[in-house]
Amino acid sequence: MTLLSEDDLEFDFSDAIEAVRFDDDTLHGQSTMKRVDFIAEYEDRFVFVEVKDPDNPVAANPEAFRQKLVSGNLIPDLAGKYRDSLWFRALSGKAGKPVHYVVLLSMAALDPALLLAKQDELHRCLPLNHKDWSLPFAQACVILNLDQYKKQFGTHTVRRISAGA
């Protein structure tokens, strides 16, 4: 069983061939490259997972995060994390499958319409296709709240550690 955690959220990647904490200084060394939190490899795809958890009970400043989201400053950061992570993987010879980019935004107070608008904004920052590209930049790119993530990947795939079992 492959369990990886990001702050107060624990992810179960048991269905994956391999899952790694990609946001790890020992892997990247002295690099200014942005990176997603996790990369999971499945039979037919890679899934890049970026976690934002302002609902964490010990989150430092959830209101500042909300402002960053609403102001539009968060989306370019999310796009940069994907771009740099994909670039690193490609240069490492580990990009032989389609990539799905999943941003988990655990913020219960977030309006679903705003979540969808931010997903559209992320698509504009990360064009999925281009006429000159032989492959899509990303096979899929979604921003999900915690409930949507569980519906998409299964209720067992993520849990809040502070909530217990």
DAWOPE-V763367 format. One record per residue. N is the residue number from 1. SS is DSSP state (A for helix, B for strand, O for the rest). D_CENTER is the distance of its C-alpha to the mean C-alpha in Angstrom with 2 decimals. Layout:
# DAWOPE-V763367
n: [N;N]
ss: [SS;SS]
d_center: [D_CENTER;D_CENTER]
This chain:
# DAWOPE-V763367
n: [1;2;3;4;5;6;7;8;9;10;11;12;13;14;15;16;17;18;19;20;21;22;23;24;25;26;27;28;29;30;31;32;33;34;35;36;37;38;39;40;41;42;43;44;45;46;47;48;49;50;51;52;53;54;55;56;57;58;59;60;61;62;63;64;65;66;67;68;69;70;71;72;73;74;75;76;77;78;79;80;81;82;83;84;85;86;87;88;89;90;91;92;93;94;95;96;97;98;99;100;101;102;103;104;105;106;107;108;109;110;111;112;113;114;115;116;117;118;119;120;121;122;123;124;125;126;127;128;129;130;131;132;133;134;135;136;137;138;139;140;141;142;143;144;145;146;147;148;149;150;151;152;153;154;155;156;157;158;159;160;161;162;163;164;165]
ss: [O;O;B;B;B;B;O;O;B;B;B;B;O;O;O;O;O;B;B;B;B;O;O;O;A;A;A;A;O;O;O;O;O;O;O;O;O;B;B;B;B;O;O;O;B;B;B;B;B;B;B;B;O;O;O;O;O;O;O;O;O;A;A;A;A;A;A;A;A;A;A;O;A;A;A;A;A;A;A;A;A;A;A;A;A;A;A;A;A;A;A;O;O;O;O;O;O;B;B;B;B;B;B;B;B;O;O;O;O;O;O;A;A;A;A;A;A;A;A;A;A;A;A;A;A;O;O;O;O;O;O;O;O;O;O;O;O;O;O;B;B;B;B;B;O;A;A;A;A;A;A;A;A;O;A;A;A;B;B;B;A;A;A;O;O]
d_center: [20.37;17.14;15.86;13.28;12.89;11.15;14.03;15.31;12.86;13.69;11.98;14.48;13.78;17.53;17.38;15.70;18.10;16.22;13.09;12.76;11.49;10.80;10.97;14.62;17.65;19.86;17.98;17.88;21.08;22.16;19.62;18.37;15.54;12.17;9.50;5.94;6.57;7.22;8.68;10.77;13.81;15.68;19.10;18.19;14.64;11.74;8.31;5.53;2.83;2.16;5.26;8.10;11.24;14.38;16.08;16.38;20.22;20.56;18.19;20.24;20.30;18.42;20.70;19.76;16.07;17.37;19.55;16.90;15.01;18.39;19.79;17.23;16.38;12.70;11.79;13.37;11.50;8.04;10.07;11.58;8.72;8.11;11.92;12.87;10.79;12.27;15.54;15.71;15.18;17.69;20.16;19.89;20.89;17.84;16.73;19.21;17.18;15.27;11.53;9.21;5.95;4.26;3.47;5.77;8.57;11.34;14.31;17.19;19.33;17.15;19.19;17.78;19.37;17.58;14.17;15.39;16.83;13.70;12.05;15.31;15.15;11.86;13.72;16.63;14.89;13.54;16.52;15.75;19.37;22.35;25.96;26.27;23.31;24.15;20.61;17.81;15.19;12.60;13.96;11.63;9.18;8.60;7.95;9.25;11.26;12.12;15.02;13.42;10.82;14.02;15.97;13.74;13.29;16.27;17.41;17.62;14.01;13.07;15.69;16.54;18.57;21.00;21.96;23.43;23.58]
